[in-house]
Amino acid sequence: MQIHIGHIIRDELHRQSHTNQWLADQLSVDRSTVQRLFNKPSIDTQQLLRISKVLGKDMFVYYSQVLNDVADVAT
């Protein structure tokens, strides 16, 4: 399973009815930085932690699910 964390973050932001500008303000970055973030298939873990806190959602869970799926296949 391929994870594109930028798309997942974008989808969660919109699910919560927040704007790109809102996320940019919360992260103290430009809106264009948020737009570029959405295009990244992977991001730095510290940045993902900050985004998880801002959104109030564990964004690492998507990676944990992949690990669990791999473990299930291996057994």
C-alpha positions as CSV (number, residue, x, y, z in Angstrom):
1,M,0.0,0.0,0.0
2,Q,1.4,3.4,-1.0
3,I,0.8,6.3,1.3
4,H,0.7,9.9,0.0
5,I,0.6,11.8,3.3
6,G,0.1,15.1,1.6
7,H,-3.2,14.0,0.1
8,I,-4.2,12.5,3.4
9,I,-3.5,15.8,5.2
10,R,-5.4,17.8,2.6
11,D,-8.4,15.5,2.8
12,E,-8.4,15.6,6.6
13,L,-8.2,19.4,6.6
14,H,-11.1,19.6,4.3
15,R,-13.1,17.0,6.2
16,Q,-12.7,19.3,9.3
17,S,-13.9,22.2,7.1
18,H,-10.7,24.2,7.6
19,T,-9.1,26.2,4.9
20,N,-5.5,26.0,3.6
21,Q,-5.0,29.5,5.1
22,W,-6.1,28.3,8.5
23,L,-3.5,25.5,8.5
24,A,-0.9,27.9,7.3
25,D,-1.7,30.2,10.2
26,Q,-1.6,27.4,12.7
27,L,1.8,26.2,11.4
28,S,3.2,29.8,11.0
29,V,3.9,29.2,7.3
30,D,2.7,30.7,4.0
31,R,-0.3,29.3,2.3
32,S,1.9,28.4,-0.6
33,T,3.9,26.2,1.8
34,V,0.7,24.3,2.7
35,Q,-0.1,23.9,-1.0
36,R,3.4,22.3,-1.6
37,L,2.9,20.1,1.4
38,F,-0.2,18.6,-0.2
39,N,1.9,17.5,-3.1
40,K,4.5,15.6,-1.0
41,P,4.1,11.9,-0.8
42,S,6.2,12.0,2.4
43,I,7.2,14.6,5.0
44,D,9.5,15.0,7.9
45,T,8.3,13.4,11.1
46,Q,8.6,16.5,13.2
47,Q,6.4,18.4,10.7
48,L,3.9,15.5,10.7
49,L,3.8,15.7,14.5
50,R,3.0,19.4,14.4
51,I,0.3,18.8,11.8
52,S,-1.2,16.0,13.9
53,K,-1.4,18.3,16.9
54,V,-2.9,21.1,14.9
55,L,-5.5,18.9,13.4
56,G,-6.1,16.9,16.6
57,K,-5.6,13.7,14.7
58,D,-2.8,11.1,14.7
59,M,-1.6,11.2,11.1
60,F,1.0,8.6,11.9
61,V,-1.8,6.0,12.1
62,Y,-1.7,5.6,8.3
63,Y,1.8,4.3,8.5
64,S,1.0,2.1,11.5
65,Q,-1.8,0.5,9.4
66,V,0.6,-0.4,6.7
67,L,2.9,-2.0,9.3
68,N,0.0,-4.0,10.7
69,D,-1.0,-5.1,7.2
70,V,2.6,-6.3,6.6
71,A,2.7,-8.1,9.9
72,D,-0.6,-9.8,9.1
73,V,0.7,-11.0,5.7
74,A,3.9,-12.3,7.3
75,T,2.1,-14.5,9.8
